[in-house]
Amino acid sequence: MLISPDILILGAGVLGSSTAWHLAQKKAGEIVVIDLDLAGTFSSSELNAGGCRATWWNRLNVEISWESIKFYKTIADEIQFFQKGYLFLYNLSHWKTAQEMKGVYQSLHIPVSYLQAGDVSKLLPEFENLKGVAGATLSPEDGLFDPHLVREYYRVKAKELGVHFLDHFYAKGMGRNGNRVEDLTALHYNDPHPLSEEALEKILTTHQVPADGRWKEEVFRPKIIINCTGAWLPITSAFYDSPSPVKPVRRQISMLSSHKEDLSEHGMIVDSSGLYFHPEGSHTGLILAGYSNRDERPGYRFDYDGEPFFDKQIWMRLYHRGNRTHFDEIKHLRGWAGLYEVSPDMTGILWRVDDFENLYELGAATGRGVMQSYALGRGLAELVVGGVFESLDLAPLSGKRFQRGELLWERLDI
């Protein structure tokens, strides 16, 4: 069977869904989005901590996030966007950099308060021990939202405009004709029994589909292809001989209960140690916490290390800040692992791929895909339809920058 849409998007995560919606708004033609699992069981869009902030250290990341936040404010109820702020604690060297960003935030009219270490105790009395904290920032326009609802908002709006989302398609390869991608071959799962979570994980980590009669080969021949496969960009970019520098890196998150400490009035709190945590929804006493192990080797892994991860990376850091009188009764409930799609400079990639007229990539947001998804999807739609960026200049996100040495370092990642 040959399927010939105007635009084919690989990956129905938050970036692919946002792009589809923005393209549909521009009446870009028939748009089809394919994914192995539309539910996103192992999608980075579904497995992240739900933070949303404009307080970054690279100006372009600040602008992309701020543009997105201004939109999220208009649909706050639909995506459960609660602007309770980000409280960032810094060591001495990071505090100096944070202070240097003050002019950038002011120029974009982003409210950010600069606090002394002593002010933190007033905002967060649970942190009695502030040893090593040189200062902090509080950004009240930042906050928390439901990543699932953000992605679903884009999808619902896209479907209303005629976009087709196709489930259980696994991209297998592309055919090239000169400087154009001519077609894409995909395997479609044809079985009334749904793919199990175990089967999905095996495909996503081994990059192999079972050789049995349940999978049928389908061919797409679109005019334009957009690759939004996230952490799997290294796999799918091999289809067109343009190896992606993105690396998949496991990140783990723990869910805790604490009936002694009440954090319900706070947004995201980021310690100078790299620990981040926030109250989980409206559930009193529930805390979501994470820590990015800098020694984690790249790879496709979704296993959660459980109590050992919680004890070493989460509890010890909270207990240290609580000065032995707070966080002593927290209980580990459960946890999970997802993938960051990490670029060499910790900043996203958006471009028309070199040597191709009709092939685009969007990804490698390195932990900020959901929070930047509105502006990134809008920008890619502008590039595809009109050939230029209209709302925000995203040209520096081109994948060419890695060869040119024009890196966009982002050092406030967590």
Backbone hydrogen bonds in HBPLUS format (Angstrom, degrees):
<---DONOR---> <-ACCEPTOR-->    atom                        ^
c    i                          cat <-CA-CA->   ^        H-A-AA   ^      H-
h    n   atom  resd res      DA  || num        DHA   H-A  angle D-A-AA Bond
n    s   type  num  typ     dist DA aas  dist angle  dist       angle   num
A0219-VAL N   A0001-MET O   3.29 MM 218  6.38 169.8  2.30 177.0 173.9     1
A0003-ILE N   A0219-VAL O   2.89 MM 216  6.29 159.8  1.93 154.7 161.5     2
A0221-ARG N   A0003-ILE O   2.70 MM 218  6.07 157.2  1.75 152.7 158.4     3
A0006-ASP N   A0030-GLU O   2.97 MM  24  5.07 130.3  2.22 124.9 139.8     4
A0223-LYS N   A0006-ASP O   3.18 MM 217  4.97 131.7  2.42 105.7 119.0     5
A0224-ILE N   A0006-ASP O   2.99 MM 218  6.28 134.6  2.20 143.3 157.0     6
A0007-ILE N   A0030-GLU O   3.01 MM  23  6.38 156.7  2.07 162.5 165.0     7
A0032-VAL N   A0007-ILE O   2.95 MM  25  6.33 162.5  1.98 161.9 167.3     8
A0008-LEU N   A0224-ILE O   2.90 MM 216  6.28 159.2  1.94 155.3 161.4     9
A0226-ILE N   A0008-LEU O   2.87 MM 218  6.26 156.7  1.93 159.3 163.3    10
A0009-ILE N   A0032-VAL O   2.83 MM  23  6.24 162.3  1.86 158.5 164.4    11
A0034-ILE N   A0009-ILE O   3.02 MM  25  6.41 162.1  2.05 173.9 179.6    12
A0010-LEU N   A0226-ILE O   2.84 MM 216  6.19 167.3  1.86 170.4 174.5    13
A0228-CYS N   A0010-LEU O   2.78 MM 218  5.46 148.7  1.88 148.1 158.7    14
A0011-GLY N   A0034-ILE O   2.92 MM  23  5.91 164.8  1.94 172.7 177.2    15
A0017-SER N   A0013-GLY O   2.88 MM   4  5.93 160.7  1.92 154.7 160.7    16
A0018-SER N   A0014-VAL O   3.00 MM   4  5.97 154.5  2.07 135.6 142.7    17
A0019-THR N   A0015-LEU O   2.98 MM   4  6.07 163.5  2.00 145.8 150.6    18
A0020-ALA N   A0016-GLY O   3.00 MM   4  6.15 156.8  2.05 142.3 148.8    19
A0021-TRP N   A0017-SER O   3.09 MM   4  6.31 160.6  2.13 147.5 151.8    20
A0022-HIS N   A0018-SER O   3.00 MM   4  6.28 168.5  2.01 156.6 159.3    21
A0023-LEU N   A0019-THR O   2.90 MM   4  6.06 157.7  1.95 152.5 158.8    22
A0024-ALA N   A0020-ALA O   2.94 MM   4  6.11 156.2  2.00 146.7 153.5    23
A0025-GLN N   A0021-TRP O   2.93 MM   4  6.23 149.1  2.03 148.0 156.7    24
A0026-LYS N   A0022-HIS O   3.23 MM   4  6.48 137.7  2.42 135.3 145.5    25
A0026-LYS N   A0023-LEU O   3.02 MM   3  5.10 127.4  2.31  95.2 109.3    26
A0028-ALA N   A0023-LEU O   3.18 MM   5  5.50 151.7  2.27 141.9 148.0    27
A0027-LYS N   A0024-ALA O   2.95 MM   3  4.91 159.9  1.99 105.8 109.8    28
A0164-HIS N   A0031-ILE O   3.04 MM 133  6.38 172.2  2.05 157.9 159.2    29
A0033-VAL N   A0164-HIS O   2.77 MM 131  6.15 159.6  1.81 164.9 171.1    30
A0166-LEU N   A0033-VAL O   2.76 MM 133  6.10 168.5  1.78 169.6 173.7    31
A0035-ASP N   A0166-LEU O   3.18 MM 131  6.56 142.4  2.33 165.4 176.4    32
A0169-PHE N   A0035-ASP O   2.94 MM 134  5.33 170.3  1.95 124.6 125.1    33
A0040-GLY N   A0037-ASP O   2.91 MM   3  5.50 150.7  1.99 115.3 124.1    34
A0043-SER N   A0040-GLY O   3.03 MM   3  4.58 164.9  2.06 100.9 105.4    35
A0046-GLU N   A0043-SER O   3.03 MM   3  5.40 144.4  2.16 106.6 116.0    36
A0047-LEU N   A0043-SER O   3.20 MM   4  6.41 137.6  2.39 145.6 157.6    37
A0145-PHE N   A0050-GLY O   2.98 MM  95  5.40 158.6  2.02 150.5 157.5    38
A0052-CYS N   A0143-GLY O   2.85 MM  91  5.32 141.2  2.00 161.9 154.5    39
A0143-GLY N   A0052-CYS O   2.86 MM  91  5.32 164.2  1.89 155.1 160.1    40
A0056-TRP N   A0054-ALA O   2.93 MM   2  5.84 120.8  2.29 113.2  96.5    41
A0061-ASN N   A0058-ASN O   3.01 MM   3  5.40 117.3  2.42 109.2 124.1    42
A0062-VAL N   A0058-ASN O   3.03 MM   4  6.37 153.9  2.10 154.3 162.6    43
A0063-GLU N   A0059-ARG O   2.90 MM   4  6.23 160.5  1.94 154.5 158.9    44
A0064-ILE N   A0060-LEU O   2.90 MM   4  6.13 165.3  1.92 155.5 159.0    45
A0065-SER N   A0061-ASN O   3.03 MM   4  6.07 166.5  2.05 145.8 149.9    46
A0066-TRP N   A0062-VAL O   2.85 MM   4  5.96 159.6  1.90 151.7 158.2    47
A0067-GLU N   A0063-GLU O   2.93 MM   4  6.04 161.0  1.97 149.0 153.7    48
A0068-SER N   A0064-ILE O   3.15 MM   4  6.34 153.5  2.22 141.1 148.2    49
A0069-ILE N   A0065-SER O   2.82 MM   4  6.09 158.5  1.86 152.0 158.2    50
A0070-LYS N   A0066-TRP O   3.03 MM   4  6.23 157.9  2.08 148.8 153.6    51
A0071-PHE N   A0068-SER O   3.01 MM   3  5.21 125.4  2.32  99.6 113.8    52
A0072-TYR N   A0068-SER O   2.87 MM   4  6.23 162.6  1.90 154.8 160.2    53
A0073-LYS N   A0069-ILE O   2.98 MM   4  6.17 147.3  2.09 151.8 158.5    54
A0074-THR N   A0071-PHE O   2.82 MM   3  5.39 141.0  1.97 114.4 125.5    55
A0075-ILE N   A0072-TYR O   3.09 MM   3  5.26 146.8  2.20 102.7 112.4    56
A0078-GLU N   A0075-ILE O   2.99 MM   3  5.41 121.4  2.35 109.0 123.8    57
A0079-ILE N   A0075-ILE O   3.23 MM   4  6.53 141.4  2.39 154.9 166.0    58
A0080-GLN N   A0076-ALA O   2.86 MM   4  5.58 106.4  2.41 141.3 157.7    59
A0081-PHE N   A0076-ALA O   2.89 MM   5  4.63 163.6  1.91 134.2 139.3    60
A0146-ASP N   A0079-ILE O   3.09 MM  67  5.79 175.4  2.09 169.1 168.6    61
A0082-PHE N   A0144-LEU O   2.81 MM  62  5.39 160.1  1.85 165.4 169.0    62
A0084-LYS N   A0082-PHE O   3.00 MM   2  5.78 128.5  2.27 107.3  92.2    63
A0144-LEU N   A0082-PHE O   3.05 MM  62  5.39 159.3  2.09 142.7 145.2    64
A0085-GLY N   A0142-ASP O   2.85 MM  57  4.49 142.5  1.99 138.7 130.7    65
A0268-MET N   A0085-GLY O   3.06 MM 183  6.52 137.6  2.25 158.1 159.1    66
A0086-TYR N   A0139-SER O   3.27 MM  53  5.35 137.7  2.46 117.6 128.1    67
A0139-SER N   A0086-TYR O   3.08 MM  53  5.35 157.8  2.14 144.6 151.1    68
A0087-LEU N   A0268-MET O   2.86 MM 181  6.29 162.1  1.89 160.8 166.4    69
A0270-VAL N   A0087-LEU O   2.86 MM 183  6.17 169.4  1.87 162.2 162.5    70
A0088-PHE N   A0137-THR O   2.92 MM  49  5.23 160.3  1.96 154.3 159.5    71
A0137-THR N   A0088-PHE O   2.94 MM  49  5.23 147.3  2.05 139.7 150.3    72
A0089-LEU N   A0270-VAL O   2.87 MM 181  6.08 159.2  1.91 169.6 176.0    73
A0090-TYR N   A0135-GLY O   2.96 MM  45  5.60 163.3  1.99 165.5 161.3    74
A0134-ALA N   A0090-TYR O   2.80 MM  44  5.90 156.4  1.85 156.6 164.9    75
A0095-TRP N   A0091-ASN O   2.81 MM   4  5.85 144.7  1.94 152.1 163.2    76
A0096-LYS N   A0092-LEU O   3.22 MM   4  6.50 147.9  2.33 146.7 153.1    77
A0097-THR N   A0093-SER O   3.43 MM   4  6.80 155.6  2.50 141.5 146.9    78
A0098-ALA N   A0094-HIS O   2.88 MM   4  6.13 159.9  1.92 150.4 156.4    79
A0099-GLN N   A0095-TRP O   3.02 MM   4  6.21 154.0  2.08 145.4 151.4    80
A0100-GLU N   A0096-LYS O   3.16 MM   4  6.44 143.5  2.30 138.6 148.2    81
A0100-GLU N   A0097-THR O   3.03 MM   3  5.03 120.8  2.40  94.8 110.2    82
A0101-MET N   A0098-ALA O   3.13 MM   3  5.27 143.9  2.27  99.4 109.8    83
A0102-LYS N   A0099-GLN O   3.20 MM   3  5.45 164.5  2.23 108.8 113.4    84
A0104-VAL N   A0101-MET O   3.05 MM   3  5.30 121.6  2.40 104.2 118.8    85
A0105-TYR N   A0101-MET O   3.15 MM   4  6.49 165.3  2.17 164.0 166.7    86
A0106-GLN N   A0102-LYS O   2.99 MM   4  6.20 161.6  2.03 151.6 157.3    87
A0107-SER N   A0103-GLY O   2.93 MM   4  6.04 155.8  1.98 144.6 150.9    88
A0108-LEU N   A0104-VAL O   3.23 MM   4  6.46 137.6  2.42 143.7 153.8    89
A0108-LEU N   A0105-TYR O   3.26 MM   3  5.32 134.0  2.48  96.7 108.5    90
A0110-ILE N   A0105-TYR O   2.88 MM   5  5.02 177.2  1.89 151.3 150.4    91
A0109-HIS N   A0106-GLN O   3.04 MM   3  4.87 159.5  2.09 102.2 108.1    92
A0113-SER N   A0138-LEU O   2.86 MM  25  5.10 173.2  1.87 149.3 148.9    93
A0138-LEU N   A0113-SER O   2.92 MM  25  5.10 151.8  2.00 140.3 148.6    94
A0115-LEU N   A0136-ALA O   2.74 MM  21  4.99 177.9  1.74 155.6 154.9    95
A0136-ALA N   A0115-LEU O   3.00 MM  21  4.99 152.7  2.08 138.5 138.9    96
A0119-ASP N   A0116-GLN O   2.90 MM   3  5.38 139.0  2.07 111.3 122.8    97
A0120-VAL N   A0117-ALA O   3.09 MM   3  5.45 142.6  2.23 106.9 117.0    98
A0122-LYS N   A0119-ASP O   3.18 MM   3  5.36 130.3  2.44  98.4 110.9    99
A0123-LEU N   A0119-ASP O   3.30 MM   4  6.68 150.5  2.39 145.5 153.0   100
A0123-LEU N   A0120-VAL O   3.08 MM   3  5.16 118.4  2.48  97.3 112.2   101
A0124-LEU N   A0120-VAL O   2.69 MM   4  5.77 154.5  1.75 157.1 166.0   102
A0127-PHE N   A0124-LEU O   2.92 MM   3  5.82 163.2  1.95 128.6 132.9   103
A0128-GLU N   A0321-ARG O   2.94 MM 193  6.12 114.3  2.39 144.6 159.5   104
A0129-ASN N   A0321-ARG O   2.95 MM 192  4.81 174.7  1.95 145.8 145.0   105
A0133-VAL N   A0130-LEU O   3.06 MM   3  5.50 161.4  2.10 136.4 136.1   106
A0142-ASP N   A0139-SER O   3.17 MM   3  5.79 156.0  2.23 117.7 124.6   107
A0149-LEU N   A0146-ASP O   3.02 MM   3  5.36 119.6  2.40 106.6 120.9   108
A0150-VAL N   A0146-ASP O   3.11 MM   4  6.46 148.7  2.21 151.7 161.3   109
A0151-ARG N   A0147-PRO O   3.05 MM   4  6.33 168.5  2.07 154.7 156.1   110
A0152-GLU N   A0148-HIS O   2.93 MM   4  6.13 161.2  1.97 147.8 153.8   111
A0153-TYR N   A0149-LEU O   2.86 MM   4  5.93 143.9  2.00 138.4 147.6   112
A0154-TYR N   A0150-VAL O   3.27 MM   4  6.65 162.1  2.31 152.1 154.3   113
A0155-ARG N   A0151-ARG O   3.07 MM   4  6.38 162.5  2.11 149.9 155.1   114
A0156-VAL N   A0152-GLU O   2.88 MM   4  5.96 171.0  1.89 153.7 155.8   115
A0157-LYS N   A0153-TYR O   3.08 MM   4  6.23 169.9  2.09 152.6 155.7   116
A0158-ALA N   A0154-TYR O   2.84 MM   4  5.99 153.5  1.91 148.0 156.4   117
A0159-LYS N   A0155-ARG O   2.81 MM   4  6.00 163.3  1.83 156.5 160.4   118
A0160-GLU N   A0156-VAL O   3.01 MM   4  6.22 152.6  2.09 146.5 153.9   119
A0161-LEU N   A0158-ALA O   2.99 MM   3  5.19 137.7  2.17 100.3 112.6   120
A0163-VAL N   A0158-ALA O   3.06 MM   5  5.38 166.9  2.08 137.7 133.8   121
A0162-GLY N   A0159-LYS O   2.95 MM   3  4.98 163.4  1.97 108.8 111.5   122
A0189-TYR N   A0168-HIS O   2.97 MM  21  5.42 162.3  2.01 155.8 161.6   123
A0170-TYR N   A0187-LEU O   2.83 MM  17  5.11 162.7  1.86 146.9 152.8   124
A0187-LEU N   A0170-TYR O   2.87 MM  17  5.11 161.4  1.91 140.5 141.9   125
A0172-LYS N   A0185-THR O   2.77 MM  13  5.49 163.8  1.79 156.0 154.1   126
A0173-GLY N   A0185-THR O   3.28 MM  12  5.31 147.4  2.39 143.1 141.5   127
A0185-THR N   A0173-GLY O   2.81 MM  12  5.31 164.6  1.83 151.9 157.3   128
A0175-GLY N   A0183-ASP O   2.90 MM   8  5.14 160.2  1.94 136.3 141.0   129
A0182-GLU N   A0175-GLY O   2.65 MM   7  5.37 149.2  1.74 143.7 152.8   130
A0183-ASP N   A0175-GLY O   3.39 MM   8  5.14 156.6  2.45 126.3 129.1   131
A0177-ASN N   A0180-ARG O   2.87 MM   3  5.38 169.8  1.88 160.9 164.4   132
A0180-ARG N   A0177-ASN O   3.23 MM   3  5.38 148.5  2.34 113.1 122.3   133
A0357-GLU N   A0179-ASN O   2.78 MM 178  6.02 150.3  1.87 170.5 177.2   134
A0184-LEU N   A0220-PHE O   2.82 MM  36  5.10 153.7  1.89 144.3 151.2   135
A0220-PHE N   A0184-LEU O   2.79 MM  36  5.10 170.9  1.80 157.3 160.5   136
A0186-ALA N   A0218-GLU O   2.90 MM  32  5.32 168.4  1.91 156.3 159.4   137
A0218-GLU N   A0186-ALA O   2.75 MM  32  5.32 166.1  1.77 167.2 170.0   138
A0188-HIS N   A0216-LYS O   2.69 MM  28  5.07 169.2  1.70 146.2 149.9   139
A0216-LYS N   A0188-HIS O   2.80 MM  28  5.07 164.5  1.82 143.9 146.1   140
A0190-ASN N   A0214-ARG O   2.53 MM  24  5.10 169.7  1.54 174.3 174.1   141
A0200-LEU N   A0196-SER O   2.97 MM   4  6.27 159.8  2.01 153.4 158.7   142
A0201-GLU N   A0197-GLU O   2.96 MM   4  6.15 167.0  1.98 150.6 154.0   143
A0202-LYS N   A0198-GLU O   3.06 MM   4  6.24 154.9  2.12 144.1 150.9   144
A0203-ILE N   A0199-ALA O   3.11 MM   4  6.35 159.6  2.15 149.0 153.5   145
A0204-LEU N   A0200-LEU O   2.95 MM   4  6.16 165.2  1.97 157.2 161.4   146
A0205-THR N   A0201-GLU O   2.99 MM   4  6.04 131.8  2.23 143.3 154.1   147
A0206-THR N   A0202-LYS O   2.91 MM   4  5.81 148.0  2.01 145.4 153.0   148
A0207-HIS N   A0203-ILE O   2.76 MM   4  5.07 137.7  1.93 133.1 142.5   149
A0212-ASP N   A0210-PRO O   3.01 MM   2  5.73 125.9  2.31 107.3  91.7   150
A0215-TRP N   A0212-ASP O   3.49 MM   3  6.45 177.8  2.49 125.6 126.0   151
A0225-ILE N   A0358-ASN O   2.92 MM 133  6.27 166.5  1.94 165.4 168.4   152
A0360-TYR N   A0225-ILE O   2.99 MM 135  6.41 153.3  2.06 151.9 160.4   153
A0227-ASN N   A0360-TYR O   2.76 MM 133  6.09 171.2  1.77 152.4 153.6   154
A0362-LEU N   A0227-ASN O   3.07 MM 135  6.33 159.3  2.12 160.3 156.5   155
A0232-TRP N   A0229-THR O   2.98 MM   3  5.33 158.3  2.03 134.3 132.8   156
A0233-LEU N   A0230-GLY O   2.99 MM   3  5.59 154.3  2.06 126.1 125.4   157
A0235-ILE N   A0232-TRP O   2.97 MM   3  5.32 134.1  2.19 107.3 119.7   158
A0236-THR N   A0232-TRP O   3.04 MM   4  6.40 166.5  2.06 161.5 163.7   159
A0237-SER N   A0233-LEU O   2.83 MM   4  5.56 158.4  1.88 149.9 154.7   160
A0238-ALA N   A0235-ILE O   3.34 MM   3  5.67 145.5  2.47 102.1 111.2   161
A0239-PHE N   A0236-THR O   3.04 MM   3  5.50 156.2  2.10 109.7 117.0   162
A0240-TYR N   A0237-SER O   3.21 MM   3  5.77 149.7  2.31 110.0 116.7   163
A0242-SER N   A0237-SER O   3.30 MM   5  5.62 176.8  2.31 149.5 148.6   164
A0241-ASP N   A0238-ALA O   3.42 MM   3  4.90 174.3  2.42  98.6  98.4   165
A0247-LYS N   A0342-VAL O   2.83 MM  95  5.11 152.8  1.90 137.6 146.5   166
A0342-VAL N   A0247-LYS O   2.86 MM  95  5.11 157.5  1.91 156.4 149.0   167
A0299-GLY N   A0248-PRO O   2.76 MM  51  5.48 154.3  1.82 146.4 155.1   168
A0249-VAL N   A0340-TYR O   2.96 MM  91  5.18 160.9  2.00 146.8 152.0   169
A0340-TYR N   A0249-VAL O   2.83 MM  91  5.18 170.1  1.83 153.7 155.2   170
A0251-ARG N   A0338-GLY O   2.86 MM  87  5.50 157.2  1.91 155.8 158.3   171
A0338-GLY N   A0251-ARG O   2.95 MM  87  5.50 159.1  2.00 157.5 162.5   172
A0253-ILE N   A0336-TRP O   2.95 MM  83  5.59 163.8  1.98 165.3 168.5   173
A0336-TRP N   A0253-ILE O   3.00 MM  83  5.59 151.9  2.09 152.4 160.9   174
A0254-SER N   A0289-ALA O   2.72 MM  35  5.28 170.4  1.73 168.9 170.3   175
A0289-ALA N   A0254-SER O   2.90 MM  35  5.28 168.7  1.91 157.8 161.2   176
A0255-MET N   A0334-ARG O   2.79 MM  79  5.35 169.2  1.80 155.4 152.2   177
A0333-LEU N   A0255-MET O   2.87 MM  78  5.57 165.0  1.90 160.2 159.5   178
A0256-LEU N   A0287-ILE O   2.79 MM  31  5.09 169.8  1.80 159.5 162.6   179
A0287-ILE N   A0256-LEU O   2.92 MM  31  5.09 163.0  1.94 138.4 141.3   180
A0257-SER N   A0331-LYS O   2.90 MM  74  5.21 147.8  2.00 141.2 151.6   181
A0331-LYS N   A0257-SER O   2.90 MM  74  5.21 156.8  1.96 147.5 155.2   182
A0258-SER N   A0285-GLY O   2.61 MM  27  4.76 152.4  1.68 140.0 150.0   183
A0266-HIS N   A0263-LEU O   2.93 MM   3  5.50 165.7  1.95 124.9 128.9   184
A0269-ILE N   A0277-PHE O   2.91 MM   8  5.47 162.2  1.94 160.3 166.4   185
A0277-PHE N   A0269-ILE O   2.95 MM   8  5.47 152.2  2.03 150.2 159.2   186
A0271-ASP N   A0275-LEU O   2.78 MM   4  5.26 156.4  1.83 163.3 169.0   187
A0274-GLY N   A0271-ASP O   3.03 MM   3  5.51 163.4  2.06 114.6 120.0   188
A0276-TYR N   A0290-GLY O   3.06 MM  14  5.48 165.6  2.08 157.8 159.2   189
A0290-GLY N   A0276-TYR O   2.87 MM  14  5.48 159.8  1.91 156.7 161.7   190
A0278-HIS N   A0288-LEU O   2.94 MM  10  5.55 148.5  2.04 151.0 161.2   191
A0288-LEU N   A0278-HIS O   2.93 MM  10  5.55 169.9  1.94 169.2 168.2   192
A0280-GLU N   A0286-LEU O   3.00 MM   6  5.41 166.5  2.01 128.5 130.1   193
A0283-HIS N   A0280-GLU O   3.33 MM   3  6.20 149.4  2.43 140.3 143.9   194
A0286-LEU N   A0283-HIS O   3.20 MM   3  5.76 167.3  2.22 135.8 135.6   195
A0296-GLU N   A0293-ASN O   3.10 MM   3  5.53 166.1  2.12 116.5 119.2   196
A0309-PHE N   A0306-GLY O   3.06 MM   3  5.59 121.1  2.43 113.7 126.7   197
A0310-PHE N   A0306-GLY O   3.08 MM   4  6.36 166.8  2.09 155.0 159.2   198
A0311-ASP N   A0307-GLU O   2.77 MM   4  5.87 175.3  1.77 164.2 165.0   199
A0312-LYS N   A0308-PRO O   3.10 MM   4  6.08 169.6  2.12 145.1 148.4   200
A0313-GLN N   A0309-PHE O   2.88 MM   4  5.60 157.1  1.94 148.9 156.2   201
A0314-ILE N   A0310-PHE O   3.06 MM   4  4.96 142.6  2.20 122.0 132.8   202
A0315-TRP N   A0310-PHE O   2.80 MM   5  5.99 162.2  1.83 159.5 165.5   203
A0316-MET N   A0311-ASP O   3.29 MM   5  6.20 146.3  2.41 142.2 149.6   204
A0318-LEU N   A0314-ILE O   3.08 MM   4  6.36 161.1  2.12 158.1 163.9   205
A0319-TYR N   A0315-TRP O   2.79 MM   4  5.89 168.9  1.80 160.7 164.3   206
A0320-HIS N   A0316-MET O   2.99 MM   4  6.02 148.4  2.09 136.7 144.9   207
A0321-ARG N   A0317-ARG O   3.19 MM   4  6.38 161.5  2.22 143.2 147.0   208
A0322-GLY N   A0318-LEU O   2.87 MM   4  6.08 146.7  1.99 148.0 158.5   209
A0323-ASN N   A0320-HIS O   3.20 MM   3  5.35 157.7  2.26 102.4 109.0   210
A0325-THR N   A0322-GLY O   3.13 MM   3  5.73 162.8  2.16 122.0 123.5   211
A0346-MET N   A0343-SER O   3.14 MM   3  4.95 167.0  2.15 106.5 110.2   212
A0410-GLU N   A0345-ASP O   3.08 MM  65  6.37 137.6  2.26 149.8 162.2   213
A0349-ILE N   A0363-GLY O   2.78 MM  14  5.39 165.2  1.80 154.5 155.7   214
A0363-GLY N   A0349-ILE O   2.96 MM  14  5.39 153.0  2.04 151.3 156.6   215
A0350-LEU N   A0397-LEU O   3.13 MM  47  5.27 159.9  2.17 115.2 120.8   216
A0351-TRP N   A0361-GLU O   3.11 MM  10  5.64 154.6  2.18 151.5 157.4   217
A0361-GLU N   A0351-TRP O   2.95 MM  10  5.64 158.6  2.00 160.6 167.2   218
A0353-VAL N   A0359-LEU O   2.88 MM   6  5.76 141.9  2.02 137.8 149.8   219
A0356-PHE N   A0353-VAL O   3.18 MM   3  5.83 143.1  2.32 144.0 143.2   220
A0368-ARG N   A0365-ALA O   3.33 MM   3  5.34 150.9  2.42  99.8 108.2   221
A0372-GLN N   A0368-ARG O   3.01 MM   4  6.02 140.8  2.17 145.8 155.2   222
A0373-SER N   A0370-VAL O   3.24 MM   3  5.04 159.1  2.29 101.0 107.3   223
A0376-LEU N   A0372-GLN O   3.05 MM   4  6.12 163.6  2.08 163.0 168.0   224
A0377-GLY N   A0373-SER O   2.97 MM   4  5.80 162.8  2.00 140.6 145.9   225
A0378-ARG N   A0374-TYR O   3.02 MM   4  6.15 159.1  2.06 148.4 154.8   226
A0379-GLY N   A0375-ALA O   2.92 MM   4  5.98 156.6  1.98 139.6 146.4   227
A0380-LEU N   A0376-LEU O   2.98 MM   4  6.20 162.0  2.01 152.4 156.2   228
A0381-ALA N   A0377-GLY O   3.10 MM   4  6.23 157.8  2.15 143.6 149.8   229
A0382-GLU N   A0378-ARG O   3.03 MM   4  6.31 152.0  2.11 147.0 154.6   230
A0383-LEU N   A0379-GLY O   3.04 MM   4  6.33 155.7  2.10 147.3 153.6   231
A0384-VAL N   A0380-LEU O   2.90 MM   4  6.12 163.4  1.93 155.3 159.2   232
A0385-VAL N   A0381-ALA O   3.00 MM   4  6.03 169.7  2.01 150.4 153.5   233
A0386-GLY N   A0382-GLU O   2.86 MM   4  5.55 154.1  1.92 141.3 149.8   234
A0387-GLY N   A0383-LEU O   2.87 MM   4  4.36 132.7  2.10 111.2 121.9   235
A0397-LEU N   A0394-LEU O   2.95 MM   3  5.67 162.0  1.98 123.6 129.4   236
A0398-SER N   A0395-ALA O   3.08 MM   3  5.78 162.4  2.11 127.2 128.5   237
A0401-ARG N   A0398-SER O   3.19 MM   3  5.99 168.4  2.20 120.2 123.3   238
A0403-GLN N   A0400-LYS O   3.10 MM   3  5.62 130.6  2.35 112.3 123.6   239
A0404-ARG N   A0400-LYS O   3.12 MM   4  6.37 152.7  2.20 150.5 158.9   240
A0405-GLY N   A0401-ARG O   2.90 MM   4  5.78 121.7  2.25 136.4 148.2   241
A0406-GLU N   A0401-ARG O   2.94 MM   5  4.82 142.5  2.08 140.5 146.2   242
